[in-house]
Amino acid sequence: MADTISQARRSENMRRIRSKGMKPEITVRRLAHALGYRFRLHSSDLPGRPDLVFARLGKIIEVRGCFWHQHQRCIDSHIPKSRIDYWGPKLQGNRTRDKDNLKKLKTLGWSVLLIWECEVTNPKSLNARLVKFLAN
């Protein structure tokens, strides 16, 4: 019973989860800005409201949470053991929507770089990926 929390507590935890401005996204923003690039945030006129939009370059960076977007190679992408009937379809729906939005963006001519939450923990590697993506 020690692993379970009340429904009210779970609801409060879920309410605190934001869709933008989270630590991994802020880290990517700071690195891109430090490299001298300017960008728009969460452009509502594009499919999926991408995190960082580099309009002049025709490039987009999406920062995704490993749990919410089910990063396949990450330990954080597990499906919770409680309420499987809710979480299974919910998380699969997120993946399907991500795939559709990515396809739409590419059809519109955008180049997209996906950065996973777990990849943000290695700043040197992340910086190298940003430089490579944005410079080409």
One Martini backbone bead per residue (centre of mass of N, CA, C, O) as a GRO file, in nm:
protein
  136
    1MET     BB    1   0.051   0.067  -0.010
    2ALA     BB    2   0.299   0.268  -0.034
    3ASP     BB    3   0.270   0.309  -0.364
    4THR     BB    4   0.012   0.453  -0.306
    5ILE     BB    5  -0.219   0.709  -0.397
    6SER     BB    6  -0.435   0.931  -0.396
    7GLN     BB    7  -0.652   1.075  -0.606
    8ALA     BB    8  -0.596   1.368  -0.521
    9ARG     BB    9  -0.287   1.353  -0.549
   10ARG     BB   10  -0.276   1.270  -0.844
   11SER     BB   11  -0.429   1.514  -0.950
   12GLU     BB   12  -0.222   1.722  -0.853
   13ASN     BB   13   0.018   1.616  -1.010
   14MET     BB   14  -0.110   1.648  -1.296
   15ARG     BB   15  -0.170   1.958  -1.278
   16ARG     BB   16   0.151   2.037  -1.267
   17ILE     BB   17   0.172   1.956  -1.558
   18ARG     BB   18   0.327   2.090  -1.825
   19SER     BB   19   0.359   2.174  -2.182
   20LYS     BB   20   0.550   2.422  -2.112
   21GLY     BB   21   0.859   2.522  -1.978
   22MET     BB   22   1.048   2.302  -1.931
   23LYS     BB   23   1.361   2.211  -1.857
   24PRO     BB   24   1.447   2.083  -2.130
   25GLU     BB   25   1.352   2.321  -2.303
   26ILE     BB   26   1.522   2.542  -2.171
   27THR     BB   27   1.794   2.418  -2.237
   28VAL     BB   28   1.766   2.432  -2.545
   29ARG     BB   29   1.718   2.733  -2.567
   30ARG     BB   30   1.987   2.827  -2.443
   31LEU     BB   31   2.173   2.692  -2.648
   32ALA     BB   32   2.061   2.827  -2.905
   33HIS     BB   33   2.108   3.116  -2.810
   34ALA     BB   34   2.420   3.087  -2.759
   35LEU     BB   35   2.461   3.027  -3.078
   36GLY     BB   36   2.267   3.275  -3.214
   37TYR     BB   37   1.974   3.188  -3.213
   38ARG     BB   38   1.647   3.251  -3.335
   39PHE     BB   39   1.304   3.213  -3.205
   40ARG     BB   40   1.004   3.052  -3.183
   41LEU     BB   41   0.721   2.977  -2.975
   42HIS     BB   42   0.464   2.782  -3.011
   43SER     BB   43   0.340   2.769  -3.300
   44SER     BB   44  -0.003   2.780  -3.386
   45ASP     BB   45   0.033   2.752  -3.719
   46LEU     BB   46   0.140   2.467  -3.643
   47PRO     BB   47   0.171   2.148  -3.614
   48GLY     BB   48   0.178   2.096  -3.262
   49ARG     BB   49   0.326   2.333  -3.154
   50PRO     BB   50   0.623   2.390  -3.167
   51ASP     BB   51   0.879   2.477  -2.968
   52LEU     BB   52   1.101   2.544  -3.203
   53VAL     BB   53   1.124   2.817  -3.447
   54PHE     BB   54   1.321   2.845  -3.756
   55ALA     BB   55   1.220   3.017  -4.012
   56ARG     BB   56   1.471   3.093  -4.189
   57LEU     BB   57   1.564   2.773  -4.187
   58GLY     BB   58   1.329   2.555  -4.173
   59LYS     BB   59   1.323   2.485  -3.852
   60ILE     BB   60   1.270   2.227  -3.594
   61ILE     BB   61   1.222   2.185  -3.236
   62GLU     BB   62   1.161   1.895  -3.038
   63VAL     BB   63   1.061   1.849  -2.698
   64ARG     BB   64   1.047   1.533  -2.531
   65GLY     BB   65   0.887   1.332  -2.322
   66CYS     BB   66   0.939   1.007  -2.239
   67PHE     BB   67   0.660   0.937  -2.123
   68TRP     BB   68   0.442   1.095  -2.300
   69HIS     BB   69   0.605   0.986  -2.586
   70GLN     BB   70   0.746   0.710  -2.574
   71HIS     BB   71   1.048   0.632  -2.542
   72GLN     BB   72   1.190   0.341  -2.649
   73ARG     BB   73   1.502   0.391  -2.506
   74CYS     BB   74   1.350   0.432  -2.218
   75ILE     BB   75   1.280   0.393  -1.880
   76ASP     BB   76   1.046   0.633  -1.872
   77SER     BB   77   0.833   0.467  -2.086
   78HIS     BB   78   0.635   0.352  -1.905
   79ILE     BB   79   0.350   0.187  -1.802
   80PRO     BB   80   0.132   0.203  -1.586
   81LYS     BB   81  -0.023  -0.025  -1.359
   82SER     BB   82  -0.243   0.173  -1.339
   83ARG     BB   83  -0.491   0.225  -1.549
   84ILE     BB   84  -0.446   0.087  -1.837
   85ASP     BB   85  -0.712   0.174  -1.988
   86TYR     BB   86  -0.597   0.469  -1.999
   87TRP     BB   87  -0.283   0.479  -2.065
   88GLY     BB   88  -0.256   0.329  -2.325
   89PRO     BB   89  -0.428   0.517  -2.515
   90LYS     BB   90  -0.301   0.785  -2.435
   91LEU     BB   91  -0.003   0.726  -2.524
   92GLN     BB   92  -0.072   0.633  -2.812
   93GLY     BB   93  -0.203   0.900  -2.897
   94ASN     BB   94   0.051   1.069  -2.875
   95ARG     BB   95   0.216   0.913  -3.089
   96THR     BB   96   0.021   0.953  -3.324
   97ARG     BB   97   0.019   1.263  -3.321
   98ASP     BB   98   0.322   1.301  -3.361
   99LYS     BB   99   0.339   1.159  -3.635
  100ASP     BB  100   0.139   1.342  -3.785
  101ASN     BB  101   0.285   1.614  -3.733
  102LEU     BB  102   0.553   1.539  -3.864
  103LYS     BB  103   0.439   1.488  -4.145
  104LYS     BB  104   0.320   1.773  -4.189
  105LEU     BB  105   0.584   1.932  -4.158
  106LYS     BB  106   0.735   1.793  -4.392
  107THR     BB  107   0.526   1.872  -4.610
  108LEU     BB  108   0.587   2.190  -4.550
  109GLY     BB  109   0.931   2.181  -4.529
  110TRP     BB  110   1.032   2.086  -4.261
  111SER     BB  111   1.285   2.054  -4.030
  112VAL     BB  112   1.331   1.791  -3.777
  113LEU     BB  113   1.416   1.787  -3.426
  114LEU     BB  114   1.451   1.536  -3.187
  115ILE     BB  115   1.427   1.576  -2.830
  116TRP     BB  116   1.498   1.408  -2.548
  117GLU     BB  117   1.497   1.429  -2.215
  118CYS     BB  118   1.749   1.228  -2.176
  119GLU     BB  119   1.946   1.406  -2.374
  120VAL     BB  120   1.986   1.669  -2.188
  121THR     BB  121   2.211   1.549  -1.982
  122ASN     BB  122   2.411   1.598  -2.245
  123PRO     BB  123   2.549   1.888  -2.342
  124LYS     BB  124   2.762   1.819  -2.559
  125SER     BB  125   2.584   1.647  -2.742
  126LEU     BB  126   2.357   1.853  -2.778
  127ASN     BB  127   2.525   2.080  -2.900
  128ALA     BB  128   2.620   1.919  -3.148
  129ARG     BB  129   2.335   1.869  -3.264
  130LEU     BB  130   2.257   2.166  -3.298
  131VAL     BB  131   2.483   2.254  -3.483
  132LYS     BB  132   2.429   2.050  -3.709
  133PHE     BB  133   2.131   2.125  -3.766
  134LEU     BB  134   2.152   2.450  -3.794
  135ALA     BB  135   2.398   2.469  -4.010
  136ASN     BB  136   2.247   2.305  -4.261
   0.00000   0.00000   0.00000
